[in-house]
């Protein structure tokens, strides 16, 4: 058993994971890996000169078993004299609300809670119990899905303030250690089902590879992923520099200069796209995703594609525009009455009566005044419709909304989202851009409404 401890100690030293006076928060699920980690760090806490605590998150996915896991972790920490923290989170509800998988929801919740405890309790590092087998699963899964060089680099031993001290150990080594030392742990039976992709690799694929081809498969992958990680880190410095020259970030979208992008060597392009999507949208894209995006460059303005079902990439005149889709659907119609304020995605729209004073000219396109004499008390807000016309303020005659938006050089992705304010089936305001001439305030106006978008 000393061999297993020495292997972990050597790995920690080589990767410089732990420093003197570190205060480390351990992610404790109650499973064999995290139980090994807390026993190991407690045993060597004096050697490392560190303080440790543990956080257990009850994901409320396994009913009474989840509650038993929490109680087990609490008693274990009491026995080891380790500070214990616990929290209950409804992962299913979070998954549904954010429209992400249960696994992704659980991961986001865990790391959010880790960071919260770090700030509140003064810890400076988070220790998770990822092992060599999990690294092999990650590399295989990324290889199958085509996630590029970074994906083949596997799970890093250290990322910012997160450390993985037992990444060098296989599941078999951990279980053997716990058995020999008669250390109890909890077993999550869902790990033995083949429903999830990772569990299928864990229970079917990797045992076959280990049994038929390489009994040290997980250790071999760990060494290979470490080599690839060093290569990726070297390349990534260049990728970041190149990306900085061609990317512009706006409030709700990112643009990539097509001219600058075409100057980059083809070998770098897919990796640069992966870097951009990871940095700005927290999304890992595949080879197929990269091909879809790259193909847009040679297509006409206005063509688009989707990534992960919710991120839209649009070919603009000189750029690729990338943005998360708004929740407001094309068919959605909102009603608003004078004196009310409604929410439109990230904005608020209000209408209120302000008397009969004619305001001076304002350059603020989000604050306008209209003649309310011939309006009903109900306004509507929706997206503009193809063929729809209005009378632009300051012009004679009508114009198609689509032509007006083209003249204003509105990005194609923004055009489709443009909202209009209506009253009695007449456009009052192409919101944030231009009023309708029919609602001009005159000296005879008796009722003035203020329209405000904030």
Secondary structure as GFF3:
##gff-version 3
##sequence-region A 1 454
A	DSSP	alpha_helix	2	15	.	.	.	ID=ss1
A	DSSP	beta_strand	23	27	.	.	.	ID=ss2
A	DSSP	alpha_helix	32	43	.	.	.	ID=ss3
A	DSSP	alpha_helix	45	48	.	.	.	ID=ss4
A	DSSP	beta_strand	51	58	.	.	.	ID=ss5
A	DSSP	alpha_helix	64	80	.	.	.	ID=ss6
A	DSSP	beta_strand	83	88	.	.	.	ID=ss7
A	DSSP	alpha_helix	91	98	.	.	.	ID=ss8
A	DSSP	alpha_helix	102	121	.	.	.	ID=ss9
A	DSSP	beta_strand	125	127	.	.	.	ID=ss10
A	DSSP	alpha_helix	132	145	.	.	.	ID=ss11
A	DSSP	alpha_helix	148	152	.	.	.	ID=ss12
A	DSSP	beta_strand	158	159	.	.	.	ID=ss13
A	DSSP	beta_strand	162	163	.	.	.	ID=ss14
A	DSSP	alpha_helix	171	180	.	.	.	ID=ss15
A	DSSP	three_ten_helix	189	192	.	.	.	ID=ss16
A	DSSP	alpha_helix	197	200	.	.	.	ID=ss17
A	DSSP	pi_helix	201	205	.	.	.	ID=ss18
A	DSSP	alpha_helix	206	212	.	.	.	ID=ss19
A	DSSP	alpha_helix	217	246	.	.	.	ID=ss20
A	DSSP	beta_strand	247	249	.	.	.	ID=ss21
A	DSSP	beta_strand	253	257	.	.	.	ID=ss22
A	DSSP	alpha_helix	258	262	.	.	.	ID=ss23
A	DSSP	alpha_helix	266	281	.	.	.	ID=ss24
A	DSSP	alpha_helix	287	296	.	.	.	ID=ss25
A	DSSP	beta_strand	304	307	.	.	.	ID=ss26
A	DSSP	beta_strand	311	315	.	.	.	ID=ss27
A	DSSP	beta_strand	319	324	.	.	.	ID=ss28
A	DSSP	beta_strand	334	336	.	.	.	ID=ss29
A	DSSP	beta_strand	341	344	.	.	.	ID=ss30
A	DSSP	beta_strand	347	355	.	.	.	ID=ss31
A	DSSP	beta_strand	367	371	.	.	.	ID=ss32
A	DSSP	beta_strand	379	383	.	.	.	ID=ss33
A	DSSP	beta_strand	389	390	.	.	.	ID=ss34
A	DSSP	beta_strand	399	400	.	.	.	ID=ss35
A	DSSP	alpha_helix	401	407	.	.	.	ID=ss36
A	DSSP	alpha_helix	412	415	.	.	.	ID=ss37
A	DSSP	beta_strand	419	423	.	.	.	ID=ss38
A	DSSP	beta_strand	426	430	.	.	.	ID=ss39
A	DSSP	beta_strand	434	435	.	.	.	ID=ss40
A	DSSP	three_ten_helix	437	439	.	.	.	ID=ss41
A	DSSP	beta_strand	448	453	.	.	.	ID=ss42
###
